[in-house]
Amino acid sequence: MAVDAYALTSLSTLKSYLGITTSTDDAILERSIDRASAAVERYCGRLFLTRDLVEWHDTFGHDRV
């Protein structure tokens, strides 16, 4: 498992901050990073890292939305 592409930090940064040198708990830390990143974005009501989005607009034959 890897940290999500839109995570707000990396596994190596978190491990360095916490002073962890082993890889025993990497899976737990990766899930924690993903969940914390999603929680922060949800709480703030915005996305901090750019994502590609697709919008579909059905205009029923009209040339404007």
KOLGU-4560 file (N, C-alpha, C; in nm, 3 decimals, padded with zeros to 5 digits):
<recs>
<n_xx: 00.085 n_yy: -00.118 n_zz: 00.000 ca_xx: 00.000 ca_yy: 00.000 ca_zz: 00.000 c_xx: 00.089 c_yy: 00.124 c_zz: 00.000 mol: A seq: 1 type: MET>
<n_xx: 00.045 n_yy: 00.226 n_zz: -00.064 ca_xx: 00.121 ca_yy: 00.350 ca_zz: -00.070 c_xx: 00.032 c_yy: 00.466 c_zz: -00.027 mol: A seq: 2 type: ALA>
<n_xx: 00.097 n_yy: 00.574 n_zz: 00.009 ca_xx: 00.023 ca_yy: 00.695 ca_zz: 00.046 c_xx: -00.044 c_yy: 00.750 c_zz: -00.078 mol: A seq: 3 type: VAL>
<n_xx: -00.167 n_yy: 00.797 n_zz: -00.064 ca_xx: -00.244 ca_yy: 00.853 ca_zz: -00.175 c_xx: -00.168 c_yy: 00.969 c_zz: -00.240 mol: A seq: 4 type: ASP>
<n_xx: -00.186 n_yy: 00.986 n_zz: -00.370 ca_xx: -00.116 ca_yy: 01.091 ca_zz: -00.444 c_xx: -00.152 c_yy: 01.231 c_zz: -00.393 mol: A seq: 5 type: ALA>
<n_xx: -00.268 n_yy: 01.246 n_zz: -00.329 ca_xx: -00.312 ca_yy: 01.376 ca_zz: -00.283 c_xx: -00.295 c_yy: 01.393 c_zz: -00.131 mol: A seq: 6 type: TYR>
<n_xx: -00.215 n_yy: 01.308 n_zz: -00.069 ca_xx: -00.190 ca_yy: 01.319 ca_zz: 00.075 c_xx: -00.114 c_yy: 01.448 c_zz: 00.104 mol: A seq: 7 type: ALA>
<n_xx: -00.136 n_yy: 01.502 n_zz: 00.222 ca_xx: -00.077 ca_yy: 01.630 ca_zz: 00.258 c_xx: 00.064 c_yy: 01.617 c_zz: 00.315 mol: A seq: 8 type: LEU>
<n_xx: 00.113 n_yy: 01.496 n_zz: 00.331 ca_xx: 00.251 ca_yy: 01.472 ca_zz: 00.373 c_xx: 00.295 c_yy: 01.337 c_zz: 00.319 mol: A seq: 9 type: THR>
<n_xx: 00.420 n_yy: 01.306 n_zz: 00.334 ca_xx: 00.472 ca_yy: 01.177 ca_zz: 00.287 c_xx: 00.504 c_yy: 01.087 c_zz: 00.406 mol: A seq: 10 type: SER>
<n_xx: 00.518 n_yy: 00.961 n_zz: 00.379 ca_xx: 00.552 ca_yy: 00.865 ca_zz: 00.484 c_xx: 00.689 c_yy: 00.897 c_zz: 00.543 mol: A seq: 11 type: LEU>
<n_xx: 00.786 n_yy: 00.930 n_zz: 00.459 ca_xx: 00.919 ca_yy: 00.961 ca_zz: 00.510 c_xx: 00.921 c_yy: 01.086 c_zz: 00.598 mol: A seq: 12 type: SER>
<n_xx: 00.842 n_yy: 01.186 n_zz: 00.562 ca_xx: 00.834 ca_yy: 01.307 ca_zz: 00.643 c_xx: 00.772 c_yy: 01.278 c_zz: 00.779 mol: A seq: 13 type: THR>
<n_xx: 00.664 n_yy: 01.200 n_zz: 00.780 ca_xx: 00.599 ca_yy: 01.165 ca_zz: 00.906 c_xx: 00.692 c_yy: 01.083 c_zz: 00.994 mol: A seq: 14 type: LEU>
<n_xx: 00.760 n_yy: 00.984 n_zz: 00.936 ca_xx: 00.851 ca_yy: 00.900 ca_zz: 01.014 c_xx: 00.967 c_yy: 00.983 c_zz: 01.070 mol: A seq: 15 type: LYS>
<n_xx: 01.016 n_yy: 01.075 n_zz: 00.993 ca_xx: 01.123 ca_yy: 01.163 ca_zz: 01.041 c_xx: 01.075 c_yy: 01.249 c_zz: 01.156 mol: A seq: 16 type: SER>
<n_xx: 00.957 n_yy: 01.306 n_zz: 01.143 ca_xx: 00.899 ca_yy: 01.390 ca_zz: 01.248 c_xx: 00.877 c_yy: 01.312 c_zz: 01.377 mol: A seq: 17 type: TYR>
<n_xx: 00.830 n_yy: 01.187 n_zz: 01.364 ca_xx: 00.802 ca_yy: 01.104 ca_zz: 01.481 c_xx: 00.925 c_yy: 01.031 c_zz: 01.533 mol: A seq: 18 type: LEU>
<n_xx: 01.035 n_yy: 01.034 n_zz: 01.459 ca_xx: 01.157 ca_yy: 00.967 ca_zz: 01.502 c_xx: 01.150 c_yy: 00.816 c_zz: 01.485 mol: A seq: 19 type: GLY>
<n_xx: 01.075 n_yy: 00.770 n_zz: 01.388 ca_xx: 01.060 ca_yy: 00.627 ca_zz: 01.362 c_xx: 01.161 c_yy: 00.586 c_zz: 01.255 mol: A seq: 20 type: ILE>
<n_xx: 01.239 n_yy: 00.480 n_zz: 01.284 ca_xx: 01.340 ca_yy: 00.435 ca_zz: 01.189 c_xx: 01.309 c_yy: 00.298 c_zz: 01.130 mol: A seq: 21 type: THR>
<n_xx: 01.215 n_yy: 00.225 n_zz: 01.187 ca_xx: 01.180 ca_yy: 00.092 ca_zz: 01.135 c_xx: 01.062 c_yy: 00.103 c_zz: 01.038 mol: A seq: 22 type: THR>
<n_xx: 01.042 n_yy: -00.004 n_zz: 00.963 ca_xx: 00.929 ca_yy: -00.006 ca_zz: 00.869 c_xx: 00.816 c_yy: -00.096 c_zz: 00.917 mol: A seq: 23 type: SER>
<n_xx: 00.819 n_yy: -00.130 n_zz: 01.044 ca_xx: 00.720 ca_yy: -00.222 ca_zz: 01.100 c_xx: 00.577 c_yy: -00.170 c_zz: 01.086 mol: A seq: 24 type: THR>
<n_xx: 00.556 n_yy: -00.043 n_zz: 01.111 ca_xx: 00.421 ca_yy: 00.014 ca_zz: 01.113 c_xx: 00.390 c_yy: 00.100 c_zz: 00.991 mol: A seq: 25 type: ASP>
<n_xx: 00.460 n_yy: 00.079 n_zz: 00.881 ca_xx: 00.440 ca_yy: 00.163 ca_zz: 00.762 c_xx: 00.297 c_yy: 00.159 c_zz: 00.710 mol: A seq: 26 type: ASP>
<n_xx: 00.236 n_yy: 00.043 n_zz: 00.708 ca_xx: 00.099 ca_yy: 00.032 ca_zz: 00.656 c_xx: 00.001 c_yy: 00.113 c_zz: 00.741 mol: A seq: 27 type: ALA>
<n_xx: 00.017 n_yy: 00.106 n_zz: 00.872 ca_xx: -00.069 ca_yy: 00.184 ca_zz: 00.963 c_xx: -00.046 c_yy: 00.333 c_zz: 00.943 mol: A seq: 28 type: ILE>
<n_xx: 00.079 n_yy: 00.373 n_zz: 00.930 ca_xx: 00.111 ca_yy: 00.515 ca_zz: 00.912 c_xx: 00.057 c_yy: 00.566 c_zz: 00.778 mol: A seq: 29 type: LEU>
<n_xx: 00.068 n_yy: 00.485 n_zz: 00.673 ca_xx: 00.016 ca_yy: 00.526 ca_zz: 00.543 c_xx: -00.135 c_yy: 00.546 c_zz: 00.547 mol: A seq: 30 type: GLU>
<n_xx: -00.206 n_yy: 00.454 n_zz: 00.609 ca_xx: -00.352 ca_yy: 00.470 ca_zz: 00.622 c_xx: -00.386 c_yy: 00.592 c_zz: 00.706 mol: A seq: 31 type: ARG>
<n_xx: -00.307 n_yy: 00.617 n_zz: 00.809 ca_xx: -00.331 ca_yy: 00.733 ca_zz: 00.895 c_xx: -00.309 c_yy: 00.863 c_zz: 00.819 mol: A seq: 32 type: SER>
<n_xx: -00.207 n_yy: 00.868 n_zz: 00.735 ca_xx: -00.181 ca_yy: 00.987 ca_zz: 00.653 c_xx: -00.299 c_yy: 01.012 c_zz: 00.559 mol: A seq: 33 type: ILE>
<n_xx: -00.346 n_yy: 00.907 n_zz: 00.492 ca_xx: -00.459 ca_yy: 00.921 ca_zz: 00.399 c_xx: -00.585 c_yy: 00.968 c_zz: 00.470 mol: A seq: 34 type: ASP>
<n_xx: -00.614 n_yy: 00.908 n_zz: 00.585 ca_xx: -00.735 ca_yy: 00.945 ca_zz: 00.659 c_xx: -00.726 c_yy: 01.086 c_zz: 00.715 mol: A seq: 35 type: ARG>
<n_xx: -00.610 n_yy: 01.123 n_zz: 00.767 ca_xx: -00.592 ca_yy: 01.258 ca_zz: 00.822 c_xx: -00.600 c_yy: 01.363 c_zz: 00.711 mol: A seq: 36 type: ALA>
<n_xx: -00.540 n_yy: 01.336 n_zz: 00.597 ca_xx: -00.546 ca_yy: 01.429 ca_zz: 00.484 c_xx: -00.690 c_yy: 01.450 c_zz: 00.439 mol: A seq: 37 type: SER>
<n_xx: -00.766 n_yy: 01.342 n_zz: 00.428 ca_xx: -00.907 ca_yy: 01.353 ca_zz: 00.388 c_xx: -00.987 c_yy: 01.429 c_zz: 00.492 mol: A seq: 38 type: ALA>
<n_xx: -00.960 n_yy: 01.406 n_zz: 00.620 ca_xx: -01.033 ca_yy: 01.475 ca_zz: 00.727 c_xx: -01.004 c_yy: 01.625 c_zz: 00.725 mol: A seq: 39 type: ALA>
<n_xx: -00.879 n_yy: 01.663 n_zz: 00.703 ca_xx: -00.843 ca_yy: 01.805 ca_zz: 00.698 c_xx: -00.913 c_yy: 01.872 c_zz: 00.581 mol: A seq: 40 type: VAL>
<n_xx: -00.911 n_yy: 01.809 n_zz: 00.463 ca_xx: -00.977 ca_yy: 01.869 ca_zz: 00.347 c_xx: -01.127 c_yy: 01.879 c_zz: 00.366 mol: A seq: 41 type: GLU>
<n_xx: -01.187 n_yy: 01.777 n_zz: 00.427 ca_xx: -01.331 ca_yy: 01.780 ca_zz: 00.455 c_xx: -01.364 c_yy: 01.891 c_zz: 00.553 mol: A seq: 42 type: ARG>
<n_xx: -01.285 n_yy: 01.904 n_zz: 00.659 ca_xx: -01.309 ca_yy: 02.006 ca_zz: 00.760 c_xx: -01.296 c_yy: 02.148 c_zz: 00.701 mol: A seq: 43 type: TYR>
<n_xx: -01.195 n_yy: 02.166 n_zz: 00.618 ca_xx: -01.171 ca_yy: 02.298 ca_zz: 00.558 c_xx: -01.264 c_yy: 02.326 c_zz: 00.440 mol: A seq: 44 type: CYS>
<n_xx: -01.325 n_yy: 02.222 n_zz: 00.387 ca_xx: -01.417 ca_yy: 02.240 ca_zz: 00.275 c_xx: -01.347 c_yy: 02.276 c_zz: 00.145 mol: A seq: 45 type: GLY>
<n_xx: -01.223 n_yy: 02.230 n_zz: 00.129 ca_xx: -01.151 ca_yy: 02.257 ca_zz: 00.005 c_xx: -01.044 c_yy: 02.153 c_zz: -00.017 mol: A seq: 46 type: ARG>
<n_xx: -00.998 n_yy: 02.144 n_zz: -00.140 ca_xx: -00.890 ca_yy: 02.051 ca_zz: -00.177 c_xx: -00.761 c_yy: 02.131 c_zz: -00.183 mol: A seq: 47 type: LEU>
<n_xx: -00.658 n_yy: 02.082 n_zz: -00.118 ca_xx: -00.531 ca_yy: 02.155 ca_zz: -00.113 c_xx: -00.439 c_yy: 02.122 c_zz: -00.229 mol: A seq: 48 type: PHE>
<n_xx: -00.454 n_yy: 02.005 n_zz: -00.288 ca_xx: -00.373 ca_yy: 01.968 ca_zz: -00.402 c_xx: -00.463 c_yy: 01.954 c_zz: -00.524 mol: A seq: 49 type: LEU>
<n_xx: -00.416 n_yy: 02.002 n_zz: -00.637 ca_xx: -00.494 ca_yy: 02.006 ca_zz: -00.761 c_xx: -00.530 c_yy: 01.866 c_zz: -00.808 mol: A seq: 50 type: THR>
<n_xx: -00.654 n_yy: 01.850 n_zz: -00.849 ca_xx: -00.703 ca_yy: 01.725 ca_zz: -00.906 c_xx: -00.770 c_yy: 01.755 c_zz: -01.039 mol: A seq: 51 type: ARG>
<n_xx: -00.769 n_yy: 01.657 n_zz: -01.127 ca_xx: -00.841 ca_yy: 01.670 ca_zz: -01.253 c_xx: -00.985 c_yy: 01.628 c_zz: -01.230 mol: A seq: 52 type: ASP>
<n_xx: -01.077 n_yy: 01.713 n_zz: -01.268 ca_xx: -01.219 ca_yy: 01.684 ca_zz: -01.253 c_xx: -01.286 c_yy: 01.692 c_zz: -01.388 mol: A seq: 53 type: LEU>
<n_xx: -01.390 n_yy: 01.614 n_zz: -01.406 ca_xx: -01.467 ca_yy: 01.615 ca_zz: -01.530 c_xx: -01.610 c_yy: 01.650 c_zz: -01.495 mol: A seq: 54 type: VAL>
<n_xx: -01.667 n_yy: 01.748 n_zz: -01.566 ca_xx: -01.807 ca_yy: 01.785 ca_zz: -01.547 c_xx: -01.882 c_yy: 01.760 c_zz: -01.676 mol: A seq: 55 type: GLU>
<n_xx: -02.001 n_yy: 01.705 n_zz: -01.664 ca_xx: -02.087 ca_yy: 01.681 ca_zz: -01.779 c_xx: -02.209 c_yy: 01.770 c_zz: -01.765 mol: A seq: 56 type: TRP>
<n_xx: -02.240 n_yy: 01.842 n_zz: -01.872 ca_xx: -02.357 ca_yy: 01.929 ca_zz: -01.874 c_xx: -02.445 c_yy: 01.889 c_zz: -01.992 mol: A seq: 57 type: HIS>
<n_xx: -02.564 n_yy: 01.847 n_zz: -01.964 ca_xx: -02.658 ca_yy: 01.811 ca_zz: -02.070 c_xx: -02.742 c_yy: 01.933 c_zz: -02.101 mol: A seq: 58 type: ASP>
<n_xx: -02.725 n_yy: 01.989 n_zz: -02.220 ca_xx: -02.794 ca_yy: 02.113 ca_zz: -02.257 c_xx: -02.921 c_yy: 02.087 c_zz: -02.340 mol: A seq: 59 type: THR>
<n_xx: -02.952 n_yy: 01.960 n_zz: -02.362 ca_xx: -03.073 ca_yy: 01.923 ca_zz: -02.437 c_xx: -03.081 c_yy: 01.995 c_zz: -02.570 mol: A seq: 60 type: PHE>
<n_xx: -02.969 n_yy: 01.998 n_zz: -02.644 ca_xx: -02.967 ca_yy: 02.056 ca_zz: -02.778 c_xx: -02.944 c_yy: 02.206 c_zz: -02.782 mol: A seq: 61 type: GLY>
<n_xx: -02.937 n_yy: 02.273 n_zz: -02.669 ca_xx: -02.911 ca_yy: 02.417 ca_zz: -02.667 c_xx: -02.761 c_yy: 02.444 c_zz: -02.665 mol: A seq: 62 type: HIS>
<n_xx: -02.721 n_yy: 02.561 n_zz: -02.708 ca_xx: -02.579 ca_yy: 02.592 ca_zz: -02.715 c_xx: -02.525 c_yy: 02.662 c_zz: -02.591 mol: A seq: 63 type: ASP>
<n_xx: -02.600 n_yy: 02.663 n_zz: -02.483 ca_xx: -02.552 ca_yy: 02.723 ca_zz: -02.358 c_xx: -02.605 c_yy: 02.644 c_zz: -02.239 mol: A seq: 64 type: ARG>
<n_xx: -02.538 n_yy: 02.661 n_zz: -02.128 ca_xx: -02.575 ca_yy: 02.589 ca_zz: -02.007 c_xx: -02.666 c_yy: 02.678 c_zz: -01.923 mol: A seq: 65 type: VAL>
</recs>
